[in-house]
């Protein structure tokens, strides 16, 4: 698992491209006994936009996801597990799609219900 964590944080920053400093990365460690914390702490020395949350007990992936959502401060949120892969412009494409009026018109009608 530590190799996966290490190999995942840098690609996340690369996915953000010139917006990397505006990207908020939240790593939730739910009671893992491996060395993820040391790896994340090394990245935190270089990048101030990485939050690390560690729980003493194992929890479900959904509980960990909810913990990350509560810690998030950005306008948009997406999750990514250590075994997920995305194309290079994925974050920017998602952001652009979410700003399209064609997306929000139907969503506003759904949210009003």
Helices and strands as residue ranges (DSSP letters): H 2-16, G 17-22, E 25-30, H 36-46, E 50-55, H 61-71, H 90-98, H 101-112
